Amino acid sequence: MDDMNLDSTNKLKKIMKIEKIERSLDSEMTENSYMSSKAKTSKAILAEQTQTTEEQIQSVLMVDDMKQDCTDDISSVTKMENIESSLHIKTPEYRSIGQTFDSFLSEETENTEPHPGPSDDQSTKVCKSKARGIVIEDNSDDSDFVLSDGDANSDETSSESSYSNDESLSAPAPAKVPRRMYLVVPTCSSDWKKAEPGTRTENTFKFVPAKKVGVNLDLVSAASDDLDCFFALIDSSVVDSLVITINNYANHRTKLNTPARRRSMFRAWKPVTSYEIYKFLAVTTMMGLNSRPFMRDYWSTHQGLYTPWFTQMFQRERFEVLYHCFLHAFEVDAEDKCKIKPFIESLVTRFKKAFTPGQHLTVNEMIVGLNGKWAYNQINQSKPPKYNIKSFGLVDSATGYVYNLLIYYDDVNASYNPSMDEDGGIAKKIFKQLLKNIGRGYHIFADRWYTSQLLLDFLQKKKMYFTGTLQVNRVGFPPEVKWLKMATMESKYWINDDNSLLCMAFKDKKAKRHIINIVSNNAAAENTQEKHPNKPRIWNEYNQYMNSCGRTDQLLGHYGYHNQKSKEWWKKLFFWIIEISTINAFILFKQTRSEDQRNSARFSLRNFKLNLVDRLTEYAASVIPESEKCRISKSSRGRPCPLERLVGAKHVPMNVKKDRVCKHCRSGRTVYVCAGCDSNPHIHMDCFKAYHS
């Protein structure tokens, strides 16, 4: 190589001499014209020599290019050796499914330098696979491998040389590393093992509720009717608070709109009373039973839509002003979640006081459809209402009674207190809030959104059982569930080292997912032979107790007025919590009845609501103010008012010629009517007193 450089240098010197000769010849030609012929001859000779010299120079340049290419190749190989030797390498063993690893990465060698990875304080290990052309990375602080696709044609993966684990070079690592796509590949866990048939978890938690299980007999008993069960949850104090907040808000709005226009609603506004609130609850309950597309349809005079009951209960203008403009359940200056949160919490407190659930509980989402604008509105394509308000409910699995509620407002200022568990997950915070002051020994069922190792550890310390479906990518559970291949109706079980958790995998022939995974700390590895043969017992128990929340959601969707369209998000929650209160009152009424009455065909939520509307109407008449009695006694258009029979008029029986069915008992015809009522209803003499009381 040195000889070639010397030859090229000598040739360059010759070229410089030739150029000097040419310049001297040109000067001589200008001075001595008579030497032109001789100069031309010498110039031709020099041109031939110059051409020869240029060919030699081109060959020298080609040699220099080859030398530079060799130098670049040597430097790239040296860099590759430095990179690979500075990292600890161990080739993974691939399995047939999922390319799992059977061995961990070994310890780093003493003389290696950390390779700069995704963060400055973490060292990254790189392993090249010649067969697949992929790059495998692993953070030293995490036990999971990270697999990323590499470039099979790149310089880093084209090296055919292999290096041992003891090999290390002191050359510095490159400053830049190309970005890679990361795919987590978990390692096998030694905390789980296959469970033999009949293996059971060893947790034994005694069931100790905070109060006596069942209905609070001080509030509801066997002698209680529909209205008593409703008043156990929505009593006079709730109604009085609504009266105060509505009137305060109306006064505030009226002051802002003073002076009011001649036909303004603020000019005609009159303070609301408890009598109107009871009627308002009765009317909205009936609207849920008799659903119509528009609110004005309830006061329509069309032959197919006309229902005199609504006209007799409320004037349309008064109801619309109360519903659209002045309905308020919070302070005047309340904003955001404070518009409805205190009202919901007051009702949830009454839920807990009236009933204590049994040992089996369900935690699940309870959503409220909302198409309006709200900062915390959720979007979920899989739910029937695509746009919804999310809430979490704690429901008694045996009865469907909603014991506790937690409304989701946002990530930071949510209903749960973030300071209660700074290092925990959202599921743990939800459970911690829902299970507050409930006791211990409860068995809770939930879906795979909540199941995590952190939640199970929390419930284990609280001495509570848990059963829930499992996402296959959860950390801390058997990794075999990710790549299982099972036959139909086949089940497999795993149990951890301390026999506190049991994991089950089952392939049902009718399931939406091919393989169902369930984790429980109170279960046995056995299949049932009773109702559903060859199915895991834990799977049957999960379906049995988890369906209670679904039944409650069905009841909410049947006759709830909260399903009506509304632009105000808090009104959706207001009527939703009223509907939950009505369903809980129905469950209280059902639990205090005999077994024969429960199984009766007429014992349904629809009939309960119809009776509740009648009882609310009667109770409203007992608290009617004197100013309203004059208006009721002369009902418009001669139509009978449902409250006229309860107003203090002179009810006198009178004999008429035509007989009609008794208005009270509906069991026979009579010729006696009441002369004091505007509608002159036909009433038996035996039913006369009962009808007017």
C-alpha positions in Angstrom: 0.0 0.0 0.0 2.9 2.4 0.8 4.5 1.6 -2.6 1.3 2.6 -4.4 1.2 5.9 -2.5 4.9 6.6 -3.5 4.2 5.9 -7.2 1.3 8.2 -7.2 3.3 11.0 -5.6 6.1 10.6 -8.3 3.6 10.8 -11.1 2.1 14.0 -9.6 5.5 15.5 -9.6 6.0 14.6 -13.3 2.7 16.3 -14.1 3.8 19.5 -12.4 7.1 19.5 -14.4 5.1 19.1 -17.6 2.9 22.0 -16.8 6.0 24.2 -16.2 7.4 23.2 -19.5 4.1 24.1 -21.3 4.1 27.5 -19.7 7.7 28.1 -20.7 7.0 27.0 -24.3 4.0 29.3 -24.6 6.2 32.3 -23.5 8.9 31.4 -26.0 6.3 31.1 -28.8 5.2 34.7 -28.3 8.8 36.0 -28.3 10.3 33.8 -31.0 8.0 33.2 -33.9 10.7 31.6 -36.0 10.7 28.7 -33.5 7.0 27.9 -34.0 7.5 24.7 -36.1 9.9 23.3 -33.6 7.7 24.2 -30.6 4.7 22.5 -32.3 6.8 19.3 -32.6 7.8 19.4 -28.9 4.2 20.3 -27.8 2.9 17.2 -29.6 5.4 15.1 -27.7 4.4 16.6 -24.4 0.7 16.0 -25.2 1.4 12.3 -25.6 3.2 12.2 -22.3 0.4 14.1 -20.6 -2.2 11.6 -21.8 -0.2 8.7 -20.5 0.2 10.5 -17.2 -3.6 11.1 -16.8 -4.3 7.4 -17.4 -1.9 6.6 -14.6 -3.5 9.1 -12.3 -7.0 7.5 -12.9 -5.6 4.1 -11.9 -4.2 5.7 -8.7 -7.6 7.3 -7.8 -9.3 3.9 -8.2 -6.9 2.4 -5.8 -7.6 5.2 -3.3 -11.4 4.6 -3.6 -10.8 0.9 -2.9 -8.7 1.8 0.1 -11.4 4.1 1.5 -14.1 1.4 1.1 -11.9 -1.1 2.9 -11.4 1.4 5.7 -15.2 2.0 6.0 -15.9 -1.7 6.1 -13.3 -2.2 8.8 -14.7 0.6 10.9 -18.3 -0.6 10.6 -17.3 -4.1 11.6 -15.4 -2.7 14.6 -18.5 -0.7 15.7 -20.6 -3.9 15.5 -18.0 -5.8 17.6 -18.0 -3.0 20.2 -21.8 -2.9 20.4 -22.2 -6.7 20.7 -19.3 -7.1 23.1 -20.5 -4.4 25.4 -23.8 -6.2 25.9 -24.6 -9.4 27.6 -26.2 -11.9 25.3 -28.1 -15.1 25.8 -30.0 -16.7 22.9 -33.7 -17.4 23.8 -35.3 -20.8 23.3 -38.4 -20.5 21.2 -41.5 -22.7 21.7 -44.1 -23.6 19.0 -46.7 -21.1 20.2 -46.1 -17.4 21.0 -42.2 -17.7 20.9 -42.0 -17.8 24.7 -38.8 -17.8 26.6 -37.8 -20.6 29.0 -34.8 -18.9 30.5 -34.0 -15.5 31.9 -31.2 -13.2 30.7 -28.0 -13.8 32.6 -26.0 -11.3 34.7 -24.2 -8.5 33.0 -20.4 -8.9 32.7 -18.1 -6.8 34.8 -16.3 -4.9 32.0 -19.4 -4.0 29.8 -20.8 -0.5 29.5 -24.6 0.1 29.6 -26.2 0.6 26.2 -28.3 3.8 26.0 -32.0 2.6 25.7 -35.3 4.3 26.0 -34.3 6.1 29.2 -30.9 7.4 30.5 -30.9 5.3 33.7 -31.8 2.0 32.2 -29.5 -0.4 30.4 -30.8 -2.3 27.4 -29.8 -5.8 26.3 -29.8 -6.6 22.7 -29.8 -10.1 21.1 -29.6 -10.8 17.4 -31.3 -13.8 15.8 -29.7 -14.8 12.6 -32.6 -17.1 11.6 -35.5 -14.5 12.0 -33.7 -11.2 11.8 -35.3 -9.7 14.9 -34.0 -7.6 17.8 -35.0 -8.5 21.4 -34.7 -5.9 24.1 -35.1 -6.2 27.8 -35.0 -3.5 30.5 -32.9 -4.5 33.5 -35.6 -3.1 35.9 -38.4 -5.2 34.4 -38.8 -8.9 34.4 -40.7 -9.0 31.1 -38.9 -9.3 27.8 -39.5 -6.8 25.0 -39.6 -8.1 21.4 -39.3 -5.7 18.4 -39.0 -6.3 14.7 -35.6 -5.6 13.3 -34.4 -5.1 9.7 -33.0 -8.3 8.3 -31.0 -6.4 5.7 -29.4 -3.9 8.0 -25.8 -3.9 9.0 -26.6 -4.8 12.6 -28.5 -8.0 11.8 -26.3 -9.1 8.8 -23.4 -10.2 10.9 -22.9 -13.9 10.8 -20.4 -14.1 13.7 -21.5 -15.3 17.2 -20.1 -14.1 20.5 -19.8 -15.8 23.8 -21.1 -14.4 27.1 -17.6 -13.9 28.5 -16.5 -11.8 25.5 -16.2 -8.0 26.1 -14.4 -5.1 24.4 -13.5 -1.8 25.9 -14.5 0.2 22.8 -17.2 2.9 23.5 -20.8 2.2 22.5 -22.4 4.4 19.7 -24.2 7.5 20.9 -27.4 6.8 18.9 -29.7 3.8 18.7 -32.4 3.6 16.2 -36.0 3.5 17.6 -37.7 0.2 17.8 -41.3 -1.0 18.1 -41.9 -2.8 21.4 -44.0 -5.9 21.9 -44.1 -7.3 25.5 -43.4 -11.0 25.8 -43.9 -12.1 29.4 -41.8 -14.7 31.1 -43.1 -17.8 32.8 -44.0 -17.4 36.4 -43.0 -19.9 39.1 -45.8 -18.7 41.5 -48.4 -20.9 39.8 -48.8 -24.6 39.3 -51.3 -27.0 37.9 -54.1 -27.9 40.3 -55.3 -31.4 40.8 -59.0 -32.2 40.7 -60.6 -31.3 44.0 -58.0 -28.8 45.0 -59.5 -25.8 46.9 -58.2 -22.5 48.2 -57.3 -22.3 51.8 -58.9 -18.9 52.6 -61.4 -19.0 55.5 -63.0 -15.6 56.1 -65.9 -15.3 58.6 -68.9 -13.4 57.3 -69.3 -10.5 59.7 -71.6 -7.7 58.3 -71.8 -4.3 59.8 -75.5 -4.6 60.4 -78.1 -7.3 60.4 -78.7 -8.7 56.9 -82.0 -7.9 55.3 -84.6 -5.1 55.5 -84.4 -2.6 58.3 -87.7 -3.4 60.1 -87.7 0.0 61.8 -88.4 1.6 58.4 -90.2 -1.1 56.5 -92.3 -4.0 57.8 -94.8 -6.5 56.6 -97.6 -4.0 57.2 -95.9 -1.3 55.0 -97.5 -0.5 51.7 -96.1 0.8 48.4 -95.9 4.4 49.7 -94.2 3.5 53.0 -91.4 1.6 51.1 -91.0 4.7 48.9 -90.9 7.1 51.8 -88.2 4.9 53.4 -85.8 6.2 50.7 -87.4 9.5 49.6 -88.9 10.9 52.7 -90.3 14.4 53.6 -86.8 15.8 54.3 -85.8 15.1 50.7 -89.0 16.7 49.4 -88.5 19.7 51.7 -84.9 20.2 50.5 -86.2 20.2 46.8 -88.8 22.8 47.7 -86.1 25.1 49.3 -83.6 24.7 46.4 -86.2 25.2 43.7 -87.6 28.4 45.3 -84.2 29.8 46.0 -83.2 29.3 42.4 -86.4 30.7 41.1 -86.0 33.8 43.2 -82.4 34.2 41.9 -83.6 34.0 38.3 -86.5 36.3 38.9 -84.2 39.0 40.3 -82.0 38.7 37.3 -85.0 39.2 35.0 -86.6 42.1 36.7 -88.6 43.9 35.3 -90.1 40.9 33.5 -92.0 41.1 30.3 -95.8 41.0 30.3 -96.0 37.3 29.2 -92.8 36.2 30.8 -92.8 33.1 33.0 -91.0 35.0 35.7 -94.0 37.3 36.1 -96.4 34.4 36.5 -94.1 32.3 38.8 -95.5 31.2 42.2 -93.4 29.5 44.8 -93.5 25.7 44.7 -94.9 23.7 47.6 -94.4 20.1 48.8 -97.9 19.3 47.4 -96.6 20.1 43.9 -93.4 18.1 44.5 -95.4 15.0 45.4 -97.6 15.5 42.3 -94.4 16.1 40.2 -93.0 12.7 41.4 -96.3 11.0 40.6 -96.5 12.5 37.1 -92.9 11.7 36.1 -93.4 8.1 37.4 -96.5 7.8 35.1 -94.6 9.3 32.2 -92.1 6.4 32.5 -95.0 4.0 32.3 -96.6 5.8 29.4 -93.7 6.9 27.2 -94.3 9.5 24.5 -91.9 11.2 22.1 -92.6 14.8 23.3 -93.6 16.2 26.6 -96.5 18.2 25.2 -98.1 14.9 24.0 -99.2 14.2 27.5 -101.5 17.3 27.4 -102.6 16.8 23.8 -106.3 16.9 23.0 -105.9 14.6 20.1 -108.3 11.6 20.3 -105.5 9.1 20.2 -103.3 11.0 22.7 -105.7 12.6 25.1 -105.2 11.5 28.7 -107.3 13.6 31.2 -105.2 12.4 34.2 -102.2 14.6 33.2 -104.4 17.7 32.7 -106.0 17.2 36.1 -102.7 16.8 37.9 -100.9 19.8 36.3 -101.4 22.6 34.0 -99.1 22.1 31.1 -97.5 25.6 31.4 -96.8 25.1 35.1 -95.3 21.7 34.6 -93.0 22.9 31.8 -91.8 25.9 33.8 -91.1 23.7 36.7 -89.4 21.0 34.7 -87.4 23.1 32.2 -86.6 26.3 34.1 -86.7 26.0 37.8 -86.0 22.3 38.7 -83.0 22.4 41.0 -81.5 20.0 43.5 -78.5 22.0 44.6 -77.4 25.5 45.7 -77.8 28.5 43.5 -74.0 29.0 42.9 -73.2 25.2 42.5 -71.1 24.2 39.5 -70.0 21.1 37.7 -70.5 17.9 39.8 -71.7 19.8 42.8 -75.0 20.3 40.9 -76.1 16.7 41.7 -73.5 15.0 43.8 -74.9 16.1 47.3 -78.4 15.0 46.3 -77.2 11.5 45.1 -75.1 11.0 48.2 -78.1 11.9 50.5 -80.2 9.2 48.7 -77.4 6.6 48.8 -77.1 7.1 52.6 -80.8 6.2 52.8 -80.2 3.1 50.6 -77.6 1.9 53.1 -79.8 2.6 56.1 -82.9 0.7 54.8 -81.2 -2.5 53.7 -78.1 -4.6 54.4 -77.0 -7.0 51.6 -76.2 -10.6 51.9 -72.8 -12.2 51.6 -72.7 -12.2 47.8 -72.2 -8.8 46.1 -71.7 -7.6 42.5 -69.6 -4.7 41.3 -70.3 -3.5 37.8 -70.9 -0.5 35.6 -74.3 1.2 35.5 -74.4 3.7 32.6 -76.8 6.5 31.8 -77.3 7.4 28.2 -76.6 11.1 27.4 -76.4 12.7 24.0 -75.9 16.2 25.4 -72.6 18.0 26.1 -70.7 17.2 29.2 -67.0 17.3 30.0 -67.0 13.8 31.5 -69.3 12.1 29.0 -68.0 8.6 27.9 -67.9 7.1 24.4 -68.2 3.4 24.2 -69.2 1.8 20.9 -70.0 -1.6 22.5 -72.7 -0.1 24.9 -76.3 0.4 23.7 -76.1 4.1 24.5 -72.9 5.0 22.7 -72.6 8.3 24.7 -73.1 7.8 28.4 -72.4 8.7 31.9 -70.4 6.0 33.7 -71.1 5.0 37.3 -70.2 2.0 39.4 -72.7 0.2 41.5 -72.5 -2.3 44.4 -75.5 -4.5 44.1 -76.8 -7.3 46.3 -76.6 -10.5 44.2 -79.6 -12.2 45.7 -82.2 -9.4 45.4 -80.7 -6.8 43.0 -80.9 -4.0 45.6 -78.5 -1.2 44.8 -76.6 -0.7 48.0 -73.9 1.9 46.9 -73.1 4.1 43.9 -70.1 5.9 42.6 -70.4 8.3 39.8 -67.5 8.8 37.5 -66.7 12.5 37.0 -63.1 12.7 35.8 -59.6 11.2 36.3 -58.4 13.7 38.8 -61.4 15.0 40.7 -63.4 11.8 40.7 -65.9 10.6 43.3 -63.3 8.5 45.0 -60.6 10.2 47.1 -57.2 9.9 45.3 -55.3 10.4 48.6 -56.8 7.2 49.9 -54.5 5.1 47.7 -51.8 7.0 45.9 -50.0 4.0 44.5 -53.0 1.9 43.7 -55.0 1.3 40.6 -58.4 2.7 39.7 -60.1 -0.6 40.4 -58.7 -0.7 43.9 -59.9 2.9 44.6 -63.4 2.0 43.3 -63.6 -1.1 45.6 -62.2 0.8 48.5 -64.9 3.5 48.2 -67.8 1.1 47.5 -66.9 -1.3 50.3 -66.4 1.3 53.0 -67.8 0.4 56.4 -69.6 -2.7 55.1 -68.0 -5.4 57.2 -65.9 -8.4 56.2 -66.3 -11.9 54.7 -68.3 -10.7 51.7 -67.9 -12.5 48.4 -67.6 -10.0 45.5 -68.1 -10.8 41.8 -66.8 -8.5 39.0 -65.8 -8.7 35.4 -62.4 -8.6 33.9 -62.1 -4.8 33.9 -61.5 -4.9 37.6 -59.5 -8.1 38.1 -55.8 -7.4 39.0 -53.2 -8.7 41.4 -53.3 -5.4 43.3 -57.1 -5.6 43.8 -56.8 -9.3 45.0 -54.1 -8.4 47.5 -56.3 -5.5 48.8 -59.3 -7.7 49.3 -57.2 -10.4 50.9 -56.1 -7.9 53.5 -59.8 -6.8 53.9 -60.7 -10.5 54.4 -63.1 -10.6 51.5 -63.6 -13.2 48.7 -63.4 -12.3 45.1 -64.4 -14.0 41.8 -64.0 -12.4 38.5 -63.1 -13.0 34.9 -59.5 -12.3 33.8 -57.8 -10.5 30.9 -55.0 -12.7 29.6 -52.4 -9.9 29.6 -52.7 -9.2 33.4 -49.5 -9.4 35.3 -49.1 -11.9 38.0 -51.3 -14.7 36.7 -50.4 -18.0 34.9 -48.9 -17.1 31.5 -50.1 -20.4 30.0 -53.7 -18.9 29.6 -52.4 -16.7 26.8 -51.7 -19.4 24.3 -54.0 -22.3 25.4 -55.5 -24.6 22.9 -58.4 -26.5 24.4 -61.1 -28.7 23.2 -64.8 -27.8 23.7 -66.1 -28.2 27.3 -62.5 -28.7 28.5 -61.4 -27.0 31.7 -57.9 -26.5 33.3 -57.0 -25.2 36.7 -53.9 -23.5 38.3 -53.3 -22.6 41.9 -50.6 -20.3 43.4 -47.9 -21.4 45.8 -49.7 -20.3 49.0 -53.0 -21.9 47.8 -54.8 -18.6 48.1 -55.8 -18.1 44.4 -57.3 -20.5 41.9 -57.3 -19.8 38.2 -59.6 -21.6 35.7 -59.7 -21.8 31.9 -62.8 -23.2 30.3 -63.9 -23.4 26.7 -67.7 -23.2 26.4 -69.4 -24.1 23.1 -71.8 -21.1 23.3 -69.4 -18.4 24.7 -68.6 -15.3 22.8 -64.9 -15.8 23.6 -63.3 -19.2 22.9 -61.7 -19.5 26.3 -63.1 -18.1 29.5 -60.6 -17.3 32.3 -61.8 -16.8 35.9 -59.7 -16.1 39.1 -61.1 -16.7 42.6 -59.8 -16.9 46.2 -62.8 -19.0 47.3 -63.3 -21.9 44.8 -62.4 -25.5 44.1 -61.1 -27.2 41.0 -64.1 -29.3 40.3 -66.9 -29.6 37.7 -70.6 -29.6 38.5 -72.8 -32.6 37.5 -76.1 -31.0 38.5 -77.8 -28.4 36.2 -75.0 -28.0 33.7 -72.9 -31.2 33.6 -69.1 -31.0 33.0 -69.0 -27.2 33.6 -66.7 -25.8 36.2 -68.6 -25.0 39.4 -66.9 -21.6 39.7 -68.3 -20.7 36.3 -71.8 -21.5 37.3 -71.5 -19.5 40.5 -70.1 -16.5 38.6 -73.1 -16.6 36.2 -75.6 -17.0 39.0 -74.4 -14.1 41.1 -73.2 -11.7 38.4 -76.6 -11.6 36.7 -78.1 -9.6 39.5 -76.7 -6.4 38.2 -78.0 -7.2 34.7 -81.5 -7.7 36.1 -81.3 -4.3 37.9 -80.2 -2.6 34.6 -83.2 -4.3 32.9 -85.6 -2.9 35.5 -84.0 0.6 35.0 -84.6 0.4 31.3 -88.3 -0.7 31.4 -90.2 2.2 32.9 -87.6 4.9 33.7 -88.3 8.5 32.8 -84.5 9.1 32.7 -84.5 7.6 29.2 -86.2 10.7 27.9 -84.1 13.1 25.9 -82.5 15.9 27.8 -79.7 18.4 27.2 -78.9 18.9 30.9 -76.6 16.1 32.1 -77.5 16.5 35.8 -81.2 16.1 35.0 -80.4 12.7 33.5 -78.7 11.7 36.8 -81.6 13.3 38.8 -84.3 11.2 37.3 -81.9 8.2 37.2 -81.4 8.2 40.9 -85.1 8.7 41.4 -85.7 5.6 39.3 -83.2 3.6 41.3 -84.9 4.7 44.5 -88.2 3.4 43.1 -86.7 0.1 42.2 -85.1 -0.3 45.6 -88.5 0.6 47.2 -90.0 -2.2 45.1 -87.4 -4.7 46.3 -88.0 -3.6 49.9 -91.8 -4.2 49.3 -91.1 -7.5 47.8 -88.8 -8.7 50.6 -91.5 -8.0 53.2 -94.2 -10.0 51.4 -95.0 -13.7 51.7 -93.7 -16.2 49.3 -97.2 -16.6 47.7 -97.5 -12.9 47.1 -94.0 -12.7 45.5 -94.9 -15.4 43.0 -98.2 -13.8 42.1 -98.6 -12.7 38.4 -99.8 -9.3 39.5 -96.7 -8.7 41.6 -94.5 -6.7 39.2 -92.7 -3.5 39.0 -95.4 -2.1 36.7 -98.2 -2.7 39.1 -96.1 -1.4 42.0 -95.6 1.9 40.1 -99.2 2.2 39.3 -100.2 1.7 42.9 -97.4 4.1 43.9 -98.8 6.8 41.6 -102.3 6.4 43.2 -100.8 6.6 46.7 -98.7 9.6 45.9 -101.7 11.4 44.5 -103.7 10.7 47.7 -100.8 11.8 49.9 -100.5 15.0 47.9 -104.2 15.7 48.7 -103.5 15.5 52.4 -100.9 18.3 52.2 -102.8 20.5 49.7 -102.7 24.2 50.5 -105.9 26.2 50.9 -105.2 28.2 47.8 -105.3 25.1 45.6 -108.6 23.8 46.9 -110.6 26.4 45.1 -109.0 25.5 41.7 -109.5 21.8 42.2 -113.1 22.1 43.2 -113.9 23.6 39.7 -111.9 21.5 37.3 -111.7 22.7 33.8 -113.9 21.4 31.0 -116.0 19.4 33.4 -113.5 16.5 33.6 -113.2 14.7 36.9 -110.1 15.5 39.0 -108.4 12.7 40.9 -108.1 14.9 43.9 -111.7 16.3 44.1 -113.0 13.4 46.1 -110.4 14.2 48.9 -111.2 18.0 49.0 -113.3 19.1 52.0 -116.7 19.5 50.1 -120.2 18.4 51.2 -120.4 14.8 50.0 -124.0 13.8 50.0 -125.4 10.6 48.5 -128.2 11.0 46.0 -130.5 8.5 44.2 -130.6 8.7 40.4 -132.5 6.6 37.7 -129.6 5.3 35.7 -127.3 2.7 37.4 -123.5 2.5 36.8 -120.5 0.5 38.1 -119.3 1.6 41.5 -116.4 3.9 41.2 -114.7 2.5 44.3 -115.0 -1.3 44.3 -115.8 -1.9 40.6 -117.7 -5.1 41.7 -121.3 -4.1 41.0 -123.7 -1.5 39.8 -125.5 1.1 41.9 -128.0 4.0 41.5 -126.4 6.1 44.2 -124.1 9.0 43.3 -122.2 11.7 45.3 -123.8 15.1 44.9 -120.8 16.9 46.3 -118.3 15.8 43.6 -118.4 17.6 40.3 -118.4 14.4 38.3 -121.2 12.8 40.4 -119.6 9.3 40.6 -121.8 6.2 41.2 -120.8 4.7 44.6 -122.3 2.0 46.7 -123.5 3.1 50.1 -121.1 0.7 51.7 -118.2 2.3 49.7 -119.2 5.9 50.2 -117.1 6.5 53.2 -114.0 4.6 51.9 -114.1 6.5 48.6 -114.0 9.9 50.3 -111.3 9.1 52.9 
